[in-house]
Amino acid sequence: MDAANSTDLSDDLDAVLADIWQRLGRAAKDRRAAMHTPVIATITADGIPTQRVMVLRAFDRATATLRFHTDARAAKVDQVGYTGAVSVLAYDPGAKRQFRLTGVARIETATPAADAAWAEATLFAKRCYLADPAPGTVSQSPVSGLPADIEGRKPDDEDEVAAGRDNFALLMVQIDTIEFLHLAHTGHRRARFHQTESQIWQGAWLVP
Ligand SMILES: Cc1cc2nc3c(=O)[nH]c(=O)nc-3n(C[C@H](O)[C@H](O)[C@H](O)COP(=O)(O)O)c2cc1C
């Protein structure tokens, strides 16, 4: 059986937490992993919950931090600025696992990490950040937002997409709480993990 799709689960909180870390790491690296595109929830300035799908670009186990890429002008960037609190939801139907992650988000635009992520991005990915006017702007007609001279084709070189760097941002989410749910005919399992101030992850079983 493919271990990544295994629905086997040990009734041991440490093993469950290890399983979560392993799956988040794989989700960041594997474009075909179900958890590669989780849903990120924020709260608007009016107090209204809002969500969007984002590509999980990296996961750092040491700091329990998820990395996403976004346009610095996007609404979600303002919303993170308002509260910093975000919820991330990932579901893998093959593994029958739902991860409900809560944490604190920050935006990075001019850090070494942002520079490195930009350097690694493909020309097509960088092209997304050339939208003018900004993403979310009301338009009188259906538009991609990209300049006409680059729409519908691969950029020739870095010079063509360089202007996008100013609009490129990292959305970093440092997880502090994980709620885990595993569905099984033999009995569902639910657990919550929380990182204490001394950086220890404490787990507890919950009734599913
Ligand atoms: C499969 C998929 C992947 C997406 N990946 C990203 C992403 O990595 N970064 C991003 O900013 N938006 C991504 N989006 C678009 C967002 O879901 C959203 O529509 C957009 O970012 C505007 O969100 P906002 O107005 O809340 O900022 C993706 C959408 C889909 C359907």
The ligand as an ORCA input file, in Angstrom:
! r2SCAN-3c Opt
* xyz 0 1
  C      -6.004     26.044     -7.250
  C      -5.834     27.483     -6.854
  C      -4.621     27.902     -6.394
  C      -4.431     29.239     -6.023
  N      -3.211     29.606     -5.532
  C      -3.048     30.889     -5.105
  C      -1.814     31.277     -4.512
  O      -0.869     30.482     -4.352
  N      -1.688     32.568     -4.107
  C      -2.708     33.479     -4.237
  O      -2.525     34.635     -3.844
  N      -3.888     33.128     -4.790
  C      -4.084     31.853     -5.219
  N      -5.283     31.482     -5.771
  C      -6.335     32.515     -5.943
  C      -7.031     32.755     -4.605
  O      -7.863     31.656     -4.295
  C      -7.864     34.062     -4.603
  O      -8.881     33.974     -5.562
  C      -7.032     35.315     -4.880
  O      -5.735     35.206     -4.317
  C      -7.704     36.562     -4.305
  O      -7.831     36.429     -2.912
  P      -7.984     37.682     -1.925
  O      -8.831     38.702     -2.640
  O      -8.626     37.141     -0.718
  O      -6.609     38.226     -1.656
  C      -5.493     30.163     -6.134
  C      -6.734     29.714     -6.580
  C      -6.904     28.403     -6.933
  C      -8.262     27.955     -7.406
*
